[in-house]
Amino acid sequence: MSSKKYPEPKPRSSRPSKVSESVAGYAVSPAAAKRKSLAKSRRIAGLEASDEVWEFAQKHRLVPHLETAVRLAKASFNDIKKIYLTFEPDPEIPSLHGIAINANIGGTLEDREYQYQIFDQRFAQEVPREFHLKICLLLRSA
């Protein structure tokens, strides 16, 4: 049995084919990776903090007090459907800028009033007075 001869390969052109073009590698710079991980870690009391909320809370040393206020809100209200943080600037008086704990709650008006009184009393006891104007609780019916 004789061996079969295969055709000779054709000479290659200097231009590579589209199939053999190299694929550009993408790498994330360490600085970009750090920014991304910081964005994910910006949480206060388990709630996502936007850049505005985070920066304001850091600047005014509010993080531990916001954590206390969120914990109190969760403990005081029986039927919280959703809770989140927002930065609430005062359009006229910058010293009155603050962070709102927004809570969508269920229940009757009487229940909500009673639960708010409990929250308010504990907030006044557990959060230092100098931070009271920087943190507020906004209630919405769910």
Z-matrix of the N, CA and C atoms (Angstrom, degrees):
N
C 1 1.427
C 2 1.519 1 107.59
N 3 1.276 2 115.39 1 129.09
C 4 1.451 3 119.33 2 -178.50
C 5 1.521 4 109.65 3 -96.48
N 6 1.311 5 113.78 4 149.11
C 7 1.458 6 117.43 5 -178.92
C 8 1.522 7 109.94 6 -76.29
N 9 1.298 8 114.87 7 142.74
C 10 1.461 9 121.75 8 -177.76
C 11 1.520 10 108.93 9 -82.47
N 12 1.283 11 116.36 10 135.78
C 13 1.453 12 120.65 11 179.58
C 14 1.525 13 109.26 12 -88.60
N 15 1.288 14 115.09 13 131.97
C 16 1.459 15 120.72 14 176.87
C 17 1.514 16 108.57 15 -93.92
N 18 1.337 17 116.18 16 152.69
C 19 1.464 18 117.93 17 -179.04
C 20 1.524 19 110.81 18 -66.07
N 21 1.261 20 115.50 19 150.12
C 22 1.455 21 121.82 20 178.65
C 23 1.530 22 108.82 21 -70.32
N 24 1.343 23 117.48 22 140.98
C 25 1.464 24 118.25 23 178.40
C 26 1.516 25 110.43 24 -66.68
N 27 1.340 26 113.29 25 145.99
C 28 1.463 27 119.07 26 179.12
C 29 1.520 28 108.58 27 -75.73
N 30 1.306 29 116.24 28 147.17
C 31 1.468 30 117.55 29 178.18
C 32 1.536 31 110.24 30 -63.89
N 33 1.335 32 115.27 31 140.19
C 34 1.470 33 120.79 32 -178.98
C 35 1.512 34 110.76 33 -81.96
N 36 1.320 35 113.02 34 147.78
C 37 1.459 36 117.09 35 173.83
C 38 1.520 37 107.67 36 -82.42
N 39 1.298 38 115.68 37 163.96
C 40 1.465 39 119.44 38 -179.61
C 41 1.527 40 111.64 39 -72.97
N 42 1.316 41 116.94 40 -17.18
C 43 1.470 42 120.97 41 -179.95
C 44 1.526 43 109.08 42 -90.32
N 45 1.343 44 117.33 43 124.36
C 46 1.465 45 118.18 44 -179.46
C 47 1.525 46 110.84 45 -70.63
N 48 1.314 47 115.32 46 153.88
C 49 1.457 48 119.11 47 177.86
C 50 1.523 49 108.91 48 -73.51
N 51 1.325 50 115.52 49 163.52
C 52 1.463 51 119.61 50 -178.75
C 53 1.516 52 111.67 51 -64.77
N 54 1.298 53 116.43 52 -30.29
C 55 1.455 54 119.88 53 -179.31
C 56 1.519 55 110.68 54 -68.12
N 57 1.320 56 116.21 55 -34.84
C 58 1.457 57 118.82 56 -175.10
C 59 1.516 58 113.88 57 -93.50
N 60 1.356 59 118.23 58 6.39
C 61 1.462 60 118.89 59 178.10
C 62 1.520 61 109.18 60 -65.71
N 63 1.279 62 114.31 61 143.95
C 64 1.460 63 117.58 62 -179.06
C 65 1.528 64 109.72 63 -73.14
N 66 1.287 65 114.89 64 151.21
C 67 1.459 66 121.54 65 178.65
C 68 1.518 67 107.19 66 -99.09
N 69 1.305 68 115.40 67 130.92
C 70 1.461 69 119.33 68 -179.68
C 71 1.518 70 109.33 69 -69.71
N 72 1.292 71 115.47 70 133.09
C 73 1.456 72 119.83 71 176.41
C 74 1.514 73 109.88 72 -85.82
N 75 1.306 74 116.41 73 141.48
C 76 1.456 75 120.70 74 179.10
C 77 1.517 76 108.20 75 -112.25
N 78 1.277 77 115.03 76 129.39
C 79 1.456 78 120.36 77 178.48
C 80 1.525 79 108.13 78 -126.13
N 81 1.301 80 114.49 79 144.88
C 82 1.463 81 120.15 80 177.76
C 83 1.519 82 107.30 81 -94.81
N 84 1.311 83 115.39 82 128.92
C 85 1.460 84 118.43 83 179.71
C 86 1.523 85 109.67 84 -66.68
N 87 1.313 86 118.37 85 152.03
C 88 1.465 87 120.36 86 178.84
C 89 1.527 88 112.85 87 -57.05
N 90 1.335 89 116.74 88 -36.09
C 91 1.474 90 119.47 89 179.99
C 92 1.524 91 110.70 90 -66.11
N 93 1.342 92 116.74 91 -41.48
C 94 1.465 93 120.16 92 179.24
C 95 1.522 94 110.68 93 -67.47
N 96 1.313 95 117.72 94 -39.35
C 97 1.464 96 120.97 95 178.15
C 98 1.520 97 110.36 96 -63.00
N 99 1.337 98 117.09 97 -39.06
C 100 1.458 99 120.49 98 179.50
C 101 1.523 100 111.11 99 -66.49
N 102 1.352 101 116.75 100 -41.65
C 103 1.472 102 120.07 101 178.53
C 104 1.516 103 110.28 102 -61.71
N 105 1.320 104 116.71 103 -42.00
C 106 1.463 105 120.25 104 -178.89
C 107 1.525 106 110.13 105 -64.97
N 108 1.337 107 117.53 106 -42.60
C 109 1.458 108 119.38 107 -179.82
C 110 1.526 109 111.01 108 -68.35
N 111 1.336 110 117.87 109 -33.23
C 112 1.467 111 120.37 110 176.24
C 113 1.517 112 110.66 111 -64.83
N 114 1.334 113 116.91 112 -41.20
C 115 1.458 114 120.23 113 -179.66
C 116 1.519 115 110.28 114 -61.52
N 117 1.316 116 116.77 115 -38.16
C 118 1.458 117 119.98 116 179.80
C 119 1.520 118 111.65 117 -72.32
N 120 1.325 119 117.25 118 -29.36
C 121 1.457 120 119.94 119 -175.36
C 122 1.522 121 112.61 120 -88.74
N 123 1.314 122 117.97 121 -1.03
C 124 1.466 123 120.00 122 -178.63
C 125 1.518 124 109.94 123 -79.67
N 126 1.299 125 114.18 124 83.38
C 127 1.452 126 121.14 125 179.44
C 128 1.524 127 107.59 126 -129.55
N 129 1.312 128 114.62 127 142.79
C 130 1.462 129 120.73 128 176.57
C 131 1.515 130 106.47 129 -125.99
N 132 1.303 131 116.05 130 120.62
C 133 1.468 132 122.40 131 -178.16
C 134 1.522 133 111.18 132 54.96
N 135 1.331 134 116.46 133 35.34
C 136 1.459 135 120.89 134 179.24
C 137 1.515 136 114.49 135 81.49
N 138 1.326 137 117.74 136 -1.97
C 139 1.459 138 121.84 137 -179.44
C 140 1.519 139 109.58 138 -101.62
N 141 1.327 140 116.47 139 141.86
C 142 1.461 141 120.36 140 178.63
C 143 1.521 142 109.82 141 -64.71
N 144 1.330 143 115.39 142 136.56
C 145 1.463 144 121.02 143 179.62
C 146 1.529 145 109.09 144 -114.28
N 147 1.313 146 116.58 145 119.61
C 148 1.460 147 120.63 146 176.83
C 149 1.531 148 108.70 147 -64.40
N 150 1.325 149 116.18 148 169.03
C 151 1.472 150 119.97 149 178.17
C 152 1.523 151 111.00 150 -57.22
N 153 1.340 152 116.48 151 -43.34
C 154 1.476 153 119.89 152 -179.45
C 155 1.523 154 111.38 153 -63.11
N 156 1.328 155 116.58 154 -45.59
C 157 1.466 156 120.68 155 179.86
C 158 1.523 157 109.68 156 -62.49
N 159 1.331 158 116.04 157 -47.39
C 160 1.461 159 120.50 158 -177.37
C 161 1.531 160 111.68 159 -60.99
N 162 1.324 161 116.24 160 -48.90
C 163 1.464 162 120.26 161 -178.18
C 164 1.527 163 111.55 162 -62.46
N 165 1.328 164 116.54 163 -43.71
C 166 1.465 165 120.18 164 179.70
C 167 1.533 166 110.55 165 -64.89
N 168 1.323 167 116.31 166 -43.88
C 169 1.467 168 120.25 167 -179.53
C 170 1.527 169 111.23 168 -63.50
N 171 1.319 170 117.07 169 -40.52
C 172 1.462 171 120.49 170 178.03
C 173 1.534 172 111.21 171 -66.51
N 174 1.318 173 115.58 172 -45.95
C 175 1.461 174 120.44 173 -177.34
C 176 1.530 175 111.96 174 -60.77
N 177 1.329 176 117.12 175 -37.31
C 178 1.464 177 121.76 176 -175.08
C 179 1.538 178 113.40 177 -104.19
N 180 1.340 179 116.55 178 11.88
C 181 1.465 180 122.19 179 177.39
C 182 1.535 181 112.28 180 55.71
N 183 1.324 182 115.72 181 44.95
C 184 1.466 183 121.09 182 -175.05
C 185 1.518 184 114.96 183 -95.75
N 186 1.325 185 118.72 184 -13.46
C 187 1.465 186 120.46 185 -170.80
C 188 1.524 187 113.00 186 -53.67
N 189 1.337 188 120.28 187 -51.97
C 190 1.473 189 117.70 188 -178.97
C 191 1.533 190 112.67 189 -64.43
N 192 1.320 191 116.96 190 -31.40
C 193 1.462 192 120.19 191 -179.07
C 194 1.530 193 111.07 192 -76.46
N 195 1.323 194 116.51 193 -33.84
C 196 1.463 195 119.72 194 173.78
C 197 1.529 196 110.12 195 -66.15
N 198 1.317 197 116.20 196 -39.81
C 199 1.468 198 119.46 197 177.33
C 200 1.521 199 110.70 198 -60.69
N 201 1.313 200 116.20 199 -42.09
C 202 1.472 201 120.47 200 177.27
C 203 1.516 202 110.49 201 -63.42
N 204 1.324 203 117.48 202 -45.98
C 205 1.467 204 121.35 203 -177.66
C 206 1.531 205 111.35 204 -64.89
N 207 1.309 206 117.98 205 -40.59
C 208 1.476 207 120.59 206 178.36
C 209 1.527 208 109.65 207 -65.66
N 210 1.331 209 116.64 208 -42.35
C 211 1.468 210 120.08 209 177.83
C 212 1.530 211 110.48 210 -60.60
N 213 1.329 212 116.52 211 -42.74
C 214 1.467 213 120.31 212 178.76
C 215 1.520 214 111.76 213 -64.38
N 216 1.328 215 116.66 214 -40.95
C 217 1.467 216 120.19 215 178.95
C 218 1.526 217 110.30 216 -62.50
N 219 1.328 218 116.36 217 -45.48
C 220 1.467 219 119.71 218 179.94
C 221 1.522 220 111.74 219 -64.08
N 222 1.338 221 116.65 220 -34.25
C 223 1.464 222 120.22 221 179.73
C 224 1.526 223 112.26 222 -78.90
N 225 1.316 224 118.00 223 -28.18
C 226 1.469 225 121.59 224 -173.83
C 227 1.521 226 113.70 225 -85.24
N 228 1.321 227 117.12 226 -32.22
C 229 1.467 228 120.48 227 -175.44
C 230 1.516 229 110.16 228 -105.00
N 231 1.343 230 114.73 229 128.62
C 232 1.465 231 121.01 230 -175.30
C 233 1.526 232 113.81 231 -75.43
N 234 1.327 233 117.00 232 -31.28
C 235 1.464 234 119.59 233 -168.58
C 236 1.532 235 111.54 234 -126.63
N 237 1.338 236 116.46 235 61.34
C 238 1.462 237 119.81 236 177.89
C 239 1.527 238 108.76 237 -81.95
N 240 1.323 239 115.56 238 121.82
C 241 1.464 240 121.26 239 178.87
C 242 1.529 241 111.02 240 -88.06
N 243 1.336 242 116.06 241 -37.43
C 244 1.463 243 121.64 242 -177.79
C 245 1.514 244 107.63 243 -154.63
N 246 1.340 245 115.61 244 144.20
C 247 1.454 246 120.41 245 177.12
C 248 1.535 247 107.91 246 -142.29
N 249 1.338 248 115.80 247 135.22
C 250 1.458 249 120.55 248 -178.33
C 251 1.529 250 109.67 249 -156.34
N 252 1.341 251 115.12 250 164.26
C 253 1.462 252 121.60 251 -177.59
C 254 1.522 253 110.58 252 -107.73
N 255 1.345 254 116.45 253 143.38
C 256 1.459 255 121.42 254 174.10
C 257 1.528 256 109.14 255 -139.19
N 258 1.327 257 114.61 256 150.67
C 259 1.460 258 120.65 257 173.62
C 260 1.515 259 106.81 258 -86.21
N 261 1.331 260 117.09 259 130.17
C 262 1.455 261 122.65 260 -176.81
C 263 1.526 262 109.73 261 -121.07
N 264 1.331 263 116.92 262 91.59
C 265 1.467 264 118.49 263 179.14
C 266 1.526 265 111.00 264 -77.71
N 267 1.311 266 116.15 265 144.38
C 268 1.456 267 120.78 266 172.97
C 269 1.530 268 106.39 267 -88.30
N 270 1.340 269 117.99 268 125.24
C 271 1.465 270 119.59 269 -174.75
C 272 1.527 271 114.25 270 -66.21
N 273 1.319 272 117.99 271 -19.29
C 274 1.462 273 119.84 272 -176.18
C 275 1.519 274 114.24 273 -113.90
N 276 1.326 275 116.82 274 -32.07
C 277 1.465 276 119.49 275 -173.97
C 278 1.536 277 109.56 276 -124.37
N 279 1.338 278 117.15 277 101.06
C 280 1.463 279 119.96 278 -177.71
C 281 1.528 280 114.40 279 -57.77
N 282 1.319 281 118.05 280 -29.16
C 283 1.466 282 119.58 281 -179.54
C 284 1.532 283 112.02 282 -68.65
N 285 1.330 284 116.62 283 -11.42
C 286 1.467 285 120.02 284 178.91
C 287 1.532 286 113.06 285 -100.57
N 288 1.335 287 117.38 286 8.41
C 289 1.470 288 119.48 287 173.14
C 290 1.523 289 107.98 288 -59.12
N 291 1.332 290 116.32 289 149.71
C 292 1.453 291 118.71 290 179.14
C 293 1.512 292 112.34 291 -161.29
N 294 1.320 293 114.65 292 -177.96
C 295 1.458 294 122.02 293 177.23
C 296 1.516 295 107.43 294 -116.61
N 297 1.327 296 114.81 295 132.80
C 298 1.460 297 120.89 296 179.56
C 299 1.519 298 109.85 297 -103.72
N 300 1.316 299 114.31 298 137.72
C 301 1.457 300 121.45 299 168.99
C 302 1.518 301 104.05 300 -96.13
N 303 1.313 302 116.11 301 108.97
C 304 1.465 303 121.86 302 -177.83
C 305 1.522 304 108.45 303 -93.56
N 306 1.313 305 116.24 304 123.99
C 307 1.463 306 120.25 305 -178.71
C 308 1.524 307 109.81 306 -127.55
N 309 1.305 308 115.61 307 122.25
C 310 1.468 309 121.44 308 172.54
C 311 1.523 310 105.82 309 -92.76
N 312 1.325 311 115.65 310 117.16
C 313 1.465 312 119.30 311 -174.25
C 314 1.517 313 111.04 312 -127.13
N 315 1.306 314 114.06 313 154.66
C 316 1.461 315 121.29 314 175.80
C 317 1.521 316 109.71 315 -102.44
N 318 1.297 317 115.76 316 -169.33
C 319 1.456 318 120.71 317 178.04
C 320 1.516 319 112.08 318 98.01
N 321 1.307 320 115.02 319 173.79
C 322 1.456 321 120.69 320 -179.40
C 323 1.522 322 110.32 321 -80.56
N 324 1.308 323 116.25 322 164.30
C 325 1.460 324 121.40 323 178.35
C 326 1.532 325 110.57 324 -60.23
N 327 1.324 326 117.22 325 -40.66
C 328 1.462 327 120.73 326 179.78
C 329 1.528 328 110.79 327 -63.22
N 330 1.347 329 116.09 328 -42.59
C 331 1.467 330 120.17 329 178.31
C 332 1.527 331 110.75 330 -61.37
N 333 1.329 332 115.76 331 -44.74
C 334 1.462 333 120.16 332 -178.34
C 335 1.523 334 111.09 333 -64.80
N 336 1.330 335 118.23 334 -40.19
C 337 1.468 336 121.32 335 178.63
C 338 1.525 337 110.92 336 -62.98
N 339 1.324 338 115.75 337 -44.98
C 340 1.463 339 120.71 338 179.66
C 341 1.531 340 110.44 339 -63.47
N 342 1.320 341 116.70 340 -46.27
C 343 1.459 342 121.20 341 -179.29
C 344 1.529 343 110.92 342 -65.56
N 345 1.335 344 117.54 343 -35.47
C 346 1.458 345 120.28 344 177.29
C 347 1.531 346 110.29 345 -65.50
N 348 1.322 347 117.51 346 -40.01
C 349 1.466 348 120.06 347 178.16
C 350 1.528 349 111.13 348 -60.07
N 351 1.325 350 115.86 349 -40.66
C 352 1.466 351 120.10 350 177.68
C 353 1.531 352 109.78 351 -62.74
N 354 1.339 353 115.97 352 -47.64
C 355 1.464 354 119.99 353 178.36
C 356 1.522 355 110.77 354 -57.86
N 357 1.325 356 116.67 355 -48.81
C 358 1.458 357 121.75 356 -175.02
C 359 1.527 358 111.63 357 -61.26
N 360 1.323 359 117.21 358 -42.23
C 361 1.468 360 120.64 359 179.01
C 362 1.526 361 111.12 360 -63.82
N 363 1.313 362 116.51 361 -45.38
C 364 1.470 363 120.17 362 -178.76
C 365 1.531 364 111.06 363 -69.80
N 366 1.337 365 117.46 364 -36.56
C 367 1.462 366 121.74 365 177.39
C 368 1.525 367 109.45 366 -60.53
N 369 1.342 368 116.37 367 -45.48
C 370 1.469 369 120.92 368 -179.68
C 371 1.527 370 111.44 369 -62.88
N 372 1.321 371 117.22 370 -31.67
C 373 1.466 372 120.96 371 -179.64
C 374 1.527 373 112.97 372 -81.34
N 375 1.319 374 117.40 373 -36.82
C 376 1.460 375 120.60 374 -168.95
C 377 1.532 376 115.34 375 -99.89
N 378 1.322 377 117.40 376 -19.43
C 379 1.462 378 120.19 377 179.60
C 380 1.529 379 107.74 378 -107.55
N 381 1.332 380 117.29 379 126.88
C 382 1.473 381 119.30 380 -179.55
C 383 1.534 382 111.95 381 -56.08
N 384 1.299 383 115.32 382 142.17
C 385 1.466 384 122.91 383 -174.32
C 386 1.534 385 113.79 384 -54.98
N 387 1.334 386 118.12 385 -35.43
C 388 1.466 387 119.91 386 -177.57
C 389 1.536 388 113.23 387 -66.63
N 390 1.330 389 117.37 388 -10.92
C 391 1.468 390 120.60 389 178.93
C 392 1.529 391 112.85 390 -104.31
N 393 1.315 392 117.91 391 -3.04
C 394 1.469 393 120.95 392 -175.73
C 395 1.519 394 113.37 393 -60.72
N 396 1.323 395 118.24 394 -37.42
C 397 1.464 396 119.50 395 -178.25
C 398 1.529 397 113.23 396 -79.84
N 399 1.325 398 117.39 397 -8.43
C 400 1.471 399 121.32 398 -179.07
C 401 1.530 400 112.37 399 -96.15
N 402 1.345 401 116.38 400 -10.21
C 403 1.467 402 121.04 401 -177.92
C 404 1.519 403 108.36 402 -129.75
N 405 1.328 404 116.15 403 130.11
C 406 1.470 405 118.10 404 176.22
C 407 1.535 406 109.35 405 -136.68
N 408 1.297 407 115.01 406 159.25
C 409 1.455 408 121.91 407 177.79
C 410 1.514 409 107.54 408 -111.41
N 411 1.326 410 117.06 409 122.23
C 412 1.469 411 122.27 410 176.46
C 413 1.520 412 108.43 411 -109.63
N 414 1.319 413 116.01 412 120.37
C 415 1.468 414 121.01 413 -178.42
C 416 1.517 415 109.96 414 -102.91
N 417 1.303 416 114.85 415 138.50
C 418 1.467 417 121.69 416 176.08
C 419 1.510 418 107.93 417 -132.19
N 420 1.318 419 115.83 418 144.98
C 421 1.461 420 119.74 419 176.92
C 422 1.525 421 109.80 420 -73.33
N 423 1.300 422 114.76 421 134.67
C 424 1.475 423 119.10 422 179.57
C 425 1.508 424 110.92 423 -87.18
